[in-house]
Every structure is written in structure tokens, then in C-alpha cells.
Amino acid sequence: MGVRSALVARESSWRSLSGGGKKLIKMAEAKEVKLHGFWASPYCFVVHHALKLKGVAFESVEEDLENKSESLLKLNPIHNKVPVLVVDGKPLAESLVIFEFIEEMWKEPPLLPEDPYKKAKVRFWADFFYKKLLPTVYVMGECEDEAQQKAAKEFKEHMSTLESGIQKDLPSDGPFINGDKPGLLDLIVGSWSGVFRVDAELVGMAELVEKEKVPLLHSCIASFSDHEVTKDLVVPHEKLLNHVRALREKALASAPK
Ligand SMILES: N[C@@H](CCC(=O)N[C@@H](CS)C(=O)NCC(=O)O)C(=O)O
């Protein structure tokens, strides 16, 4: 094969991998990818896993959230939070916004369904998770007594709503919510599963995600920690527990008496 035909063959195999000439250019343009994150942040894990699953090479930049760097404040001047993804010097904040960018930029493997209605349903349940479920996770971590127990009860109710909603809108044979491979909802639920275990301990329950009550979400979490790509980011339970306890002490000390 001559040089020219070798180049053409390589280009066309890239094209078929990435689905077209335009995408080939985009991929070739994306030279430097940096993820500013924090070791205990599930929001950052979602982005990390999406990049890993798509085989994108990136550098992780660990941020100190107690003493935020000038660069983080510059990269995310609106929220001052991680994750921030920087692609060729251009920053993007907010985990779900970053996820959509990654999904658009690096097509393979897709982490959202192709069907527009199903895609919208995945986004609906992701939004439900962020808006309805996560507030109860924070209350369990930061409050005591009645407020904490109430949040644990609400958490379980929302998990049941999520389970039945997904079963109805996005039926699959598992073991992931997305079927045999993880998708966005798996990344979200799997990324938060360590915090769920920590919160269970804080509220004095053996488990917050019960196999009998939410079998699909339970199966997603188990498969996530076994999967060849996503298992790389399992934070040791004691380490996360100590971190959440320290945040809890701070929140309790500053709560109005
Ligand atoms: N809505 C944001 C939330 C990100 C977030 O809360 N990040 C936390 C780490 S888990 C953070 O940077 N906290 C620093 C602060 O609140 O000052 C997202 O989805 O990315």
C-alpha cells in the first residue's frame, strides 16, 4: 500500500469509527483535555467515567476545595466549583453540561440512547436525581435526629420513584440501567453509590439502596463497581466516611441553634 492509500485507509477507518468527516476534524482538534476535580466528588466522577468509557486521554488536576486555586476561580468564575473540563484551553463547568459536551464531541460508545424520546427520558430522570434525590442526600449528611430520618425516608421514596420510572420509560434486561453497558443514568447512580453507603451509616441503616425494593438501581451499583472501566475510581469507604463526617461537623457547628 502506498503512502497516499495508507492515509486514505486510516482516515476512512477513523471516519467510520467517529461517524463522519466533521467529527474526524473535531477529534483531531481536541488536543489537550484536563479535568479539574476533587477525589471525593461524585459530580467529578460522572465526568471522569464518561471520558474513560470513551477512551479520551485526559489529565486530572486535583483541586483543594478548602483553598481554591486562582486557576479554578478563573475557570469557573460563576460557581467556583468542580468539575471543570478544559479542552484546548476552553473551560466548561457543571457536570451534566460537561457530560453533554463529551457525548457530542466523542460519539463512541454512545452513553445516551439514540431514540430522541428515550434520550429525553434519560435526561428527565437525571434531572430528577439531581433536583429531588440529591437534596435528601445532603440533608442526611448534614442534619441530625428527626430531620435526618425524614430525609432518609424521602430518599428511599425517591429511589423507588426513580426505579419504577426507569423500568417503565427505559426498560432493559440489565444489568445496567442502560442495558449491558453503562449509560448516563448508570454513571450518575454509580458515582453517588459510595456516598449512599456513607449516608446509610450516618443514619444508622444497613443499606439505603435495598435489593428487594429497587432491584435495578441495586444491580446498576453492583455492576458499576465490577465493570472494567468504572471500577477504577472506587474511593475506600472509611476515607469517604471520614471526609463526610468532617463536612458534617462543620455544617452542624454553623447551623442556627
Ligand atoms: N451542579 C454542580 C455541582 C458541583 C459541586 O457541587 N461540586 C462540589 C464538589 S462535590 C464543589 O466544587 N464544592 C465547592 C464549593 O461548594 O465551594 C455540578 O453538577 O457540577
The ligand as a Gaussian input file, in Angstrom:
#p B3LYP/6-31G(d) Opt

LIG

0 1
 N      -24.096000      21.435000      39.986000
 C      -22.679000      21.185000      40.040000
 C      -22.304000      20.794000      41.452000
 C      -20.800000      20.664000      41.633000
 C      -20.407000      20.676000      43.100000
 O      -21.227000      20.893000      43.997000
 N      -19.108000      20.445000      43.344000
 C      -18.593000      20.495000      44.687000
 C      -17.705000      19.277000      44.967000
 S      -18.703000      17.836000      45.203000
 C      -17.735000      21.730000      44.858000
 O      -16.981000      22.082000      43.990000
 N      -17.856000      22.384000      46.015000
 C      -17.094000      23.546000      46.328000
 C      -17.950000      24.634000      46.909000
 O      -19.173000      24.438000      47.037000
 O      -17.422000      25.685000      47.246000
 C      -22.325000      20.101000      39.030000
 O      -23.224000      19.331000      38.646000
 O      -21.188000      20.043000      38.566000

